[in-house]
């Protein structure tokens, strides 16, 4: 990795705070992560990882070394920006915007309903609750199985008192459900939040299959009935595959 204090491209003014990330980085930042779209815990804050790419350095299939940007080989730039890697060329390095690490407000919520009827009610109440989190740019992850829903909420640069009040209000309004866990915490940096939430599964991951979807805020706000039906369908799939399938939804 090489820090780039200033960078100019495509006739734009100087952009500050960038890094050139080489292809040898352990987690494949120039390959699978970026070219697969690169959703992360910070997506509600600055967008997808690929949104931060200003330039690729590539070797094409005919052996040519090329600089790829929005104004230079722009068709290839578009194809590489979330079009799945390994198809167009070999990416040698990439120029990315970088940002000062935010603090993180993180909430873990696990709720169980005692029967099928209440479980459907729980799904409906959760969907109607989601627009409140959209207002605060929370990233929402949900997994469903049997009569239980587990959720992780991540709010970059958020406010602990607002998070506590928001989830306490939801709990107080839904006393028919069993809250197996409800924790909201302030974490001083994204790195610390990553270590806490994700490193327990490194390097091999969890023993499960994930069916993933990204749901934009416009759907959360304006198409709640459709979202309820989606979650109900996912719930039925979860029961069929027992512990091996968790439907994982990120908003």
BELTAMO-V877558 format. One line per field, one symbol per residue. burial: 1 if it has 16 or more other ideal C-beta (glycine too) atoms within 10 Angstrom, else 0. A space follows every 10 residues. Layout:
burial->???
This chain:
burial->0001001010 0000000111 1000000011 1011111111 1111100111 0111111100 0000000110 0010011011 1100100110 1111111000 0111111111 1110000110 0111111011 0011000111 1111101111 1111110100 0010011001 0001001000 0101001001 0011001000 0000000000 0000100011 0000001101 1001100100 0000111111 1
